Amino acid sequence: MAEDLGPLGWALETAHLPALAAAMVHLTGDPTWLRPEWRPTYTPLSRGETGLPLEEQAKMRAAAKVAITDYLAGKRPMAQTPGPELVRQMMSFVAGAEIPDGYGEFLADELALDGHSSKEPNWGEGTRAAARRLHVLVVGAGMSGLLTALRLEQAGVSYEVVEKNADVGGTWLENSYPGCRVDSSNHIYSYSFEPNHFWPQHYSTQPVLLDYFRGVADRYDLKKKIRFDTVAEEMVWDETRGLWNIRVRTPTGSEQVEANAVVTAVGQLNRPRYPEIKGRERFAGPTFHSAEWRHDVDLSGKRVAVIGTGASAYQFVPEIAGEVASLTVFQRTPPWGFPVAHYHEDVPEGMNWLMEHVPFYDKWYRFWMFWMVTDGLLPMVTADPNWAGPPIAVSELNLGFRQMIASAIAVQAPGRPDLVEKVIPTYPIGGKRALLDNGVWMAALQRDNVELVTDPIAEITEVGIETAGGKSREFDVIIYATGFHASRFLWPMKIKGRGGADLHETWAGDAKAYLGMTIPHFPNLFMIYGPNTNIVVNGSIIFFSECSVRYIIGCLKLLAETGMIAMEPRQDVFEAFNTRIDEGNRLMAWGAPQVTSWYKNETGRVSQNWPFALVDYWRATLAPDPNDFVLSRSAELVS
């Protein structure tokens, strides 16, 4: 093959060398690329610095240049795929640590070196024929809904998607506030089967992410089965026919839709939450939530109040601080901001070139990023049951992690101990959602026209905000950065299952599901990003969605192959699972009794988070176990 090799030299200067070495094993078949002197020793909170001496880096680049030049010039055929033991060695080399027992199969599946993954529905013709009787309704056309549609398409199952918005993209369509971007690296915040070799930045902005998901929808021709501007309002299980009757609202009115199964892909963070503050409706000027940004409101020269210091405020406050006359940020609880120097930086063109032209480099680079955030930080936020230290931490490791992050924050505000005291949290690190910052947040708070207020808000008036100390401030605009109704899963949809059971009455404010997906008495109802499938420090939510969709497709396969019309989890299996989840969450920083956050619902239970390693969810969702379910052929249950 003829390729322009001109960029190769400077491209190698940008390479992540351990991933490059692994790619060279594929290219050459030579395992000596994994030599001990080239094995990385990573620096915490760095950009992935390997610790390799400069002379060793130069040797690796020079050898790689020869191998890649020969390959791209057609002088070197691709070597055979490495065997399982060599792949395991390559994993440990790239990770800079021995891969623990139990992770090999999981990580090999994520790598998909042979082009195949357990997440693909490789059904035989017999199963496909049996599945033709099924019709599935998918609610939502965001990241998870598009993924579900694609897998149903690949399996040959009839389906349609209803989407309340006028386009695909979900959260990346709805959230358009200034500075909106992802806080997982794009090389793992992307479908495993649909890599992008040309991400413009390491952490891409909202328009770029929206384009990515639009591109996937177009590439796989998914829009043909999506009904836009259509809202699923109510669904009722018909026990006699084994169908869901769904009432949807369209631009022209209401209509009924029938489906053998329903998959909800509506996310957890999609219904903006406003705080209960006295007088909130009295303010005479423009007010809006960050998730419903009003681009028609010109902030230039205005006195602006921002209520909340969560993820959206962290991103938009630095963006608007320079255009407003004054900016007052009202903080109830500060977030932990992890220092990430390249948070706003472009991906070097050379790195993109390597991903596009050097086989397997993209897979091993993604593997490295995946491993570094998979379970590496989990011990740092795991509680020690015997911890006798201060309540600002939950273990010795957690305390050390806290000190490292707190120091990184403090150095950003020299001479401002008053500000540092306000922005460093007093709760354990990991207790709430951690954010990423490259210094712009702290820089914004130190501007002359910006004030950080930690006094509680007592009341909102017609002209401004009054705090508990009696001080009044006048504003032209109020922006709420106060999060979402995260614990209200599937709200405001009305859902009635077997025997007329109402889902929200059943949950009574404490949503639970088996594996975050299925619920007793609600046959053939499957959730993606349901209760206890959120992750805090380990990984990308796309990984969870891919695992969930694999499992749901497996459930449909089970129905097709057995001839059953309905399935729901056994009550004892459901209860045992949630008991284990609760026990696990109590041993995490976010489950500590001194911590309050949106991870906990109104009952005080952690209803959002998965407390275990990613490999555990991967293994649990490989395929449904028929023994976990009650299966029925008709209205009468058959175990």
PAKE-583892 format. One line per field, with one value per residue (C-alpha): x, y, z; residue in three letters; chain. Coordinates in steps of 0.5 Angstrom, whole numbers, plus 500, padded with zeros to 3 digits. Example, Ala and Ser with C-alpha at 12.3 -4.5 7.8 and 13.67 -1.06 7.14 Angstrom:
BEGIN
east c(525:527) .
north c(491:498) .
up c(516:514) .
resn c(Ala:Ser) .
chain c(A:A) .
//
This chain:
BEGIN
east c(500:503:502:505:510:512:508:511:517:513:507:512:514:507:506:504:510:507:501:506:510:504:502:509:508:503:506:513:511:517:515:522:518:516:523:523:527:521:516:513:512:506:506:499:495:500:498:501:508:512:518:522:529:530:535:530:525:529:531:524:522:527:526:518:520:523:518:512:516:517:509:506:511:509:515:513:506:502:505:500:495:499:496:493:499:503:496:496:504:502:496:501:506:502:498:505:503:501:494:490:487:480:481:484:478:474:480:481:474:474:480:477:483:480:475:469:466:461:457:455:449:451:445:444:438:434:434:433:427:424:425:421:415:418:417:421:420:426:425:430:435:441:448:444:438:442:446:440:437:444:444:437:438:444:440:434:429:423:424:422:425:421:425:422:427:427:434:439:444:440:444:449:443:440:446:449:451:458:464:460:464:465:469:472:477:474:478:474:468:466:463:468:466:466:473:474:481:480:478:480:481:482:476:471:466:458:458:463:460:453:456:459:453:449:454:453:446:447:452:448:442:438:434:429:426:426:420:422:418:414:414:412:407:404:405:401:402:397:397:392:396:403:404:406:401:404:401:405:404:406:406:399:396:396:396:397:403:404:411:413:418:420:427:428:434:432:438:439:441:435:430:433:432:431:432:427:428:423:421:424:419:419:425:424:429:431:432:434:437:444:441:436:441:437:442:437:439:445:450:455:455:450:450:450:448:450:447:451:458:457:459:456:458:465:465:461:463:470:467:462:466:470:464:459:460:460:459:457:457:453:456:453:458:464:466:473:476:482:487:488:492:490:483:482:488:488:490:496:495:501:497:491:496:498:491:489:495:499:494:492:495:488:486:492:492:484:486:491:486:481:485:488:481:477:479:485:482:477:481:482:475:473:472:476:471:476:478:479:481:478:471:474:477:474:481:488:489:483:486:493:489:485:492:495:488:488:495:494:488:491:497:493:491:497:496:488:488:481:479:482:479:472:474:477:471:471:467:471:474:469:463:461:462:469:470:476:480:486:486:481:476:480:483:475:474:480:478:476:469:468:465:464:459:458:453:446:441:435:431:430:427:424:431:436:438:439:443:442:447:442:446:442:445:442:442:440:440:440:443:441:447:443:443:437:432:437:433:427:428:423:419:415:412:407:408:403:406:403:396:396:402:404:412:413:408:412:419:416:422:427:428:431:432:436:443:440:435:429:424:419:412:414:415:419:421:428:432:439:443:438:439:446:449:452:460:464:471:472:471:466:458:459:462:456:451:454:454:447:445:448:444:438:439:441:434:430:434:432:425:425:429:424:418:416:412:415:420:421:426:425:423:429:434:432:432:439:442:440:442:449:449:447:452:458:455:456:463:465:466:459:456:459:454:457:456:450:449:445:447:443:435:430:431:438:440:445:441:445:452:455:460:464:469:467:469:464:459:462:461:454:452:455:448:442:441:434:434:434:427:420:418:411:408:401:398:399:406:411:417) .
north c(500:507:512:519:518:525:526:520:523:528:524:519:525:525:518:514:510:504:503:504:499:494:496:494:487:486:489:485:479:481:481:484:491:489:490:491:498:501:499:505:508:513:519:521:526:527:527:519:521:514:515:513:516:520:516:510:514:516:508:506:512:510:503:504:509:503:498:503:505:498:496:502:501:494:491:488:484:484:479:474:476:475:469:470:469:475:479:479:481:487:489:489:493:498:499:499:494:486:485:482:475:475:482:478:476:482:487:482:483:491:491:486:485:480:485:482:483:480:486:484:480:474:471:465:464:460:465:471:468:466:474:476:476:481:489:493:501:505:511:516:517:519:515:509:510:510:504:500:501:499:493:491:493:488:483:483:485:490:496:504:509:515:522:528:532:534:531:525:526:527:531:533:536:539:542:548:552:556:551:545:539:532:530:523:523:522:516:512:517:514:507:501:499:506:510:517:518:525:528:535:535:530:532:535:540:539:541:536:530:532:531:525:522:525:521:515:515:517:512:506:509:509:516:512:509:515:519:525:530:524:523:517:519:512:505:499:492:488:481:478:479:480:487:494:499:506:512:517:525:527:534:532:529:523:516:508:504:497:493:486:490:497:499:506:510:517:518:520:527:530:533:540:541:548:549:551:558:563:568:564:566:573:576:580:579:573:567:560:553:552:545:550:556:562:564:570:573:577:577:583:588:585:583:576:571:564:559:552:550:543:541:546:552:549:550:556:560:561:562:568:571:576:579:580:587:582:575:572:565:562:556:551:545:546:540:537:539:534:538:536:540:538:539:544:542:540:533:533:532:527:523:523:521:515:512:513:510:505:499:497:503:506:500:500:507:507:501:505:510:505:501:508:510:503:501:504:510:505:503:511:512:505:506:503:500:501:508:512:518:525:525:529:522:515:511:512:512:517:522:521:522:528:531:531:534:539:541:542:546:551:552:555:561:564:569:568:563:566:563:556:555:556:551:545:541:538:532:525:526:521:523:527:528:530:535:536:543:546:552:556:555:558:563:566:566:570:576:583:582:575:574:567:567:561:564:561:564:566:569:571:578:582:585:580:575:576:572:569:574:580:582:584:584:586:582:583:575:569:562:556:551:546:539:535:530:524:520:520:515:514:521:523:517:513:506:500:493:486:487:494:496:503:503:510:508:501:505:510:515:509:506:499:494:488:490:497:494:490:490:485:485:490:484:486:493:494:500:503:508:505:505:504:504:510:511:516:515:509:509:512:511:509:502:501:502:498:492:494:493:487:484:487:484:477:478:478:473:468:470:469:462:459:462:466:472:475:475:479:478:473:477:474:475:482:483:479:484:490:488:487:493:497:493:495:503:503:502:507:515:517:512:515:518:525:525:528:529:527:520:519:519:522:516:517:511:511:509:512:508:502:500:495:494:495:488:485:489:486:479:480:482:477:474:473:467:464:462:469:470:468:467:466:464:467:471:465:465:459:459) .
up c(500:498:504:505:510:511:517:520:524:527:529:533:537:540:540:547:547:551:546:540:543:543:536:534:536:532:526:527:531:535:543:545:544:551:554:561:560:556:561:563:570:570:574:578:575:569:562:562:562:562:566:560:560:553:550:551:548:542:541:541:536:531:531:530:524:521:522:520:514:512:513:510:504:503:505:511:512:518:523:526:531:538:542:549:553:549:549:557:557:552:557:563:559:557:564:567:572:572:570:576:575:572:568:562:558:560:557:551:549:550:545:540:537:532:530:534:541:545:545:538:537:532:532:527:522:527:532:527:524:531:533:527:532:536:536:541:542:544:548:547:541:545:546:549:544:538:541:542:535:532:536:534:527:527:530:525:531:529:532:533:537:539:541:545:541:534:533:536:541:547:553:547:544:550:553:549:555:554:555:555:554:556:562:560:554:548:546:551:551:544:542:542:535:532:534:532:529:529:535:535:543:548:551:546:546:545:538:536:540:537:530:533:535:529:524:527:526:519:518:520:517:524:523:518:525:529:530:533:537:540:547:551:556:559:558:560:560:557:561:556:549:553:550:552:550:550:549:545:544:537:534:532:538:542:539:541:540:541:543:545:549:551:552:556:554:557:562:569:568:563:568:570:578:581:588:593:595:597:592:586:582:584:580:575:570:566:569:566:568:565:561:558:556:553:548:546:553:552:558:556:561:566:573:573:579:578:583:584:583:580:573:568:573:573:565:563:569:566:559:561:566:561:558:564:568:575:576:583:584:590:592:597:597:593:588:588:581:579:575:568:564:557:559:553:549:542:540:536:529:529:534:530:524:528:530:522:519:524:525:533:535:536:540:545:546:548:552:556:557:559:564:567:569:570:577:578:582:586:592:593:594:598:605:611:616:621:619:625:622:621:617:611:609:609:609:609:601:601:605:601:595:598:600:593:590:595:594:587:588:593:588:583:588:591:596:597:603:604:597:598:604:600:595:598:600:607:605:603:596:591:596:590:583:581:576:571:571:567:572:569:574:580:575:574:581:582:577:580:577:580:587:591:596:601:605:604:600:604:599:592:591:585:584:586:592:599:603:611:613:611:605:599:592:585:579:572:570:575:572:576:575:580:577:575:578:578:583:579:574:568:571:568:564:567:567:569:570:571:575:574:579:578:577:581:587:587:588:592:591:592:585:584:579:577:574:573:568:570:575:578:576:570:564:558:561:560:562:560:565:570:578:580:574:574:575:579:578:574:566:561:562:554:557:561:556:551:557:558:551:550:556:553:546:550:554:547:544:550:549:541:542:548:545:551:551:557:562:569:574:580:587:591:585:585:592:593:588:591:598:595:592:598:602:597:596:604:603:598:599:596:601:607:612:613:605:602:594:588:588:594:594:598:603:604:599:594:588:582:583:581:587:584:579:571:570:575:571:564:567:570:563:558:558:562:566:565:572:574:571:571:564:562:555:557:562:567:569:568:572) .
resn c(Met:Ala:Glu:Asp:Leu:Gly:Pro:Leu:Gly:Trp:Ala:Leu:Glu:Thr:Ala:His:Leu:Pro:Ala:Leu:Ala:Ala:Ala:Met:Val:His:Leu:Thr:Gly:Asp:Pro:Thr:Trp:Leu:Arg:Pro:Glu:Trp:Arg:Pro:Thr:Tyr:Thr:Pro:Leu:Ser:Arg:Gly:Glu:Thr:Gly:Leu:Pro:Leu:Glu:Glu:Gln:Ala:Lys:Met:Arg:Ala:Ala:Ala:Lys:Val:Ala:Ile:Thr:Asp:Tyr:Leu:Ala:Gly:Lys:Arg:Pro:Met:Ala:Gln:Thr:Pro:Gly:Pro:Glu:Leu:Val:Arg:Gln:Met:Met:Ser:Phe:Val:Ala:Gly:Ala:Glu:Ile:Pro:Asp:Gly:Tyr:Gly:Glu:Phe:Leu:Ala:Asp:Glu:Leu:Ala:Leu:Asp:Gly:His:Ser:Ser:Lys:Glu:Pro:Asn:Trp:Gly:Glu:Gly:Thr:Arg:Ala:Ala:Ala:Arg:Arg:Leu:His:Val:Leu:Val:Val:Gly:Ala:Gly:Met:Ser:Gly:Leu:Leu:Thr:Ala:Leu:Arg:Leu:Glu:Gln:Ala:Gly:Val:Ser:Tyr:Glu:Val:Val:Glu:Lys:Asn:Ala:Asp:Val:Gly:Gly:Thr:Trp:Leu:Glu:Asn:Ser:Tyr:Pro:Gly:Cys:Arg:Val:Asp:Ser:Ser:Asn:His:Ile:Tyr:Ser:Tyr:Ser:Phe:Glu:Pro:Asn:His:Phe:Trp:Pro:Gln:His:Tyr:Ser:Thr:Gln:Pro:Val:Leu:Leu:Asp:Tyr:Phe:Arg:Gly:Val:Ala:Asp:Arg:Tyr:Asp:Leu:Lys:Lys:Lys:Ile:Arg:Phe:Asp:Thr:Val:Ala:Glu:Glu:Met:Val:Trp:Asp:Glu:Thr:Arg:Gly:Leu:Trp:Asn:Ile:Arg:Val:Arg:Thr:Pro:Thr:Gly:Ser:Glu:Gln:Val:Glu:Ala:Asn:Ala:Val:Val:Thr:Ala:Val:Gly:Gln:Leu:Asn:Arg:Pro:Arg:Tyr:Pro:Glu:Ile:Lys:Gly:Arg:Glu:Arg:Phe:Ala:Gly:Pro:Thr:Phe:His:Ser:Ala:Glu:Trp:Arg:His:Asp:Val:Asp:Leu:Ser:Gly:Lys:Arg:Val:Ala:Val:Ile:Gly:Thr:Gly:Ala:Ser:Ala:Tyr:Gln:Phe:Val:Pro:Glu:Ile:Ala:Gly:Glu:Val:Ala:Ser:Leu:Thr:Val:Phe:Gln:Arg:Thr:Pro:Pro:Trp:Gly:Phe:Pro:Val:Ala:His:Tyr:His:Glu:Asp:Val:Pro:Glu:Gly:Met:Asn:Trp:Leu:Met:Glu:His:Val:Pro:Phe:Tyr:Asp:Lys:Trp:Tyr:Arg:Phe:Trp:Met:Phe:Trp:Met:Val:Thr:Asp:Gly:Leu:Leu:Pro:Met:Val:Thr:Ala:Asp:Pro:Asn:Trp:Ala:Gly:Pro:Pro:Ile:Ala:Val:Ser:Glu:Leu:Asn:Leu:Gly:Phe:Arg:Gln:Met:Ile:Ala:Ser:Ala:Ile:Ala:Val:Gln:Ala:Pro:Gly:Arg:Pro:Asp:Leu:Val:Glu:Lys:Val:Ile:Pro:Thr:Tyr:Pro:Ile:Gly:Gly:Lys:Arg:Ala:Leu:Leu:Asp:Asn:Gly:Val:Trp:Met:Ala:Ala:Leu:Gln:Arg:Asp:Asn:Val:Glu:Leu:Val:Thr:Asp:Pro:Ile:Ala:Glu:Ile:Thr:Glu:Val:Gly:Ile:Glu:Thr:Ala:Gly:Gly:Lys:Ser:Arg:Glu:Phe:Asp:Val:Ile:Ile:Tyr:Ala:Thr:Gly:Phe:His:Ala:Ser:Arg:Phe:Leu:Trp:Pro:Met:Lys:Ile:Lys:Gly:Arg:Gly:Gly:Ala:Asp:Leu:His:Glu:Thr:Trp:Ala:Gly:Asp:Ala:Lys:Ala:Tyr:Leu:Gly:Met:Thr:Ile:Pro:His:Phe:Pro:Asn:Leu:Phe:Met:Ile:Tyr:Gly:Pro:Asn:Thr:Asn:Ile:Val:Val:Asn:Gly:Ser:Ile:Ile:Phe:Phe:Ser:Glu:Cys:Ser:Val:Arg:Tyr:Ile:Ile:Gly:Cys:Leu:Lys:Leu:Leu:Ala:Glu:Thr:Gly:Met:Ile:Ala:Met:Glu:Pro:Arg:Gln:Asp:Val:Phe:Glu:Ala:Phe:Asn:Thr:Arg:Ile:Asp:Glu:Gly:Asn:Arg:Leu:Met:Ala:Trp:Gly:Ala:Pro:Gln:Val:Thr:Ser:Trp:Tyr:Lys:Asn:Glu:Thr:Gly:Arg:Val:Ser:Gln:Asn:Trp:Pro:Phe:Ala:Leu:Val:Asp:Tyr:Trp:Arg:Ala:Thr:Leu:Ala:Pro:Asp:Pro:Asn:Asp:Phe:Val:Leu:Ser:Arg:Ser:Ala:Glu:Leu:Val:Ser) .
chain c(A:A:A:A:A:A:A:A:A:A:A:A:A:A:A:A:A:A:A:A:A:A:A:A:A:A:A:A:A:A:A:A:A:A:A:A:A:A:A:A:A:A:A:A:A:A:A:A:A:A:A:A:A:A:A:A:A:A:A:A:A:A:A:A:A:A:A:A:A:A:A:A:A:A:A:A:A:A:A:A:A:A:A:A:A:A:A:A:A:A:A:A:A:A:A:A:A:A:A:A:A:A:A:A:A:A:A:A:A:A:A:A:A:A:A:A:A:A:A:A:A:A:A:A:A:A:A:A:A:A:A:A:A:A:A:A:A:A:A:A:A:A:A:A:A:A:A:A:A:A:A:A:A:A:A:A:A:A:A:A:A:A:A:A:A:A:A:A:A:A:A:A:A:A:A:A:A:A:A:A:A:A:A:A:A:A:A:A:A:A:A:A:A:A:A:A:A:A:A:A:A:A:A:A:A:A:A:A:A:A:A:A:A:A:A:A:A:A:A:A:A:A:A:A:A:A:A:A:A:A:A:A:A:A:A:A:A:A:A:A:A:A:A:A:A:A:A:A:A:A:A:A:A:A:A:A:A:A:A:A:A:A:A:A:A:A:A:A:A:A:A:A:A:A:A:A:A:A:A:A:A:A:A:A:A:A:A:A:A:A:A:A:A:A:A:A:A:A:A:A:A:A:A:A:A:A:A:A:A:A:A:A:A:A:A:A:A:A:A:A:A:A:A:A:A:A:A:A:A:A:A:A:A:A:A:A:A:A:A:A:A:A:A:A:A:A:A:A:A:A:A:A:A:A:A:A:A:A:A:A:A:A:A:A:A:A:A:A:A:A:A:A:A:A:A:A:A:A:A:A:A:A:A:A:A:A:A:A:A:A:A:A:A:A:A:A:A:A:A:A:A:A:A:A:A:A:A:A:A:A:A:A:A:A:A:A:A:A:A:A:A:A:A:A:A:A:A:A:A:A:A:A:A:A:A:A:A:A:A:A:A:A:A:A:A:A:A:A:A:A:A:A:A:A:A:A:A:A:A:A:A:A:A:A:A:A:A:A:A:A:A:A:A:A:A:A:A:A:A:A:A:A:A:A:A:A:A:A:A:A:A:A:A:A:A:A:A:A:A:A:A:A:A:A:A:A:A:A:A:A:A:A:A:A:A:A:A:A:A:A:A:A:A:A:A:A:A:A:A:A:A:A:A:A:A:A:A:A:A:A:A:A:A:A:A:A:A:A:A:A:A:A:A:A:A:A:A:A:A:A:A:A:A:A:A:A:A:A:A:A:A:A:A:A:A:A:A:A:A:A:A:A:A:A:A:A:A:A:A:A:A:A:A:A:A:A:A:A:A:A:A:A:A:A:A:A:A:A:A:A:A:A:A:A:A:A:A:A:A:A:A:A:A:A:A:A:A:A:A:A:A:A:A:A:A:A:A:A:A) .
//
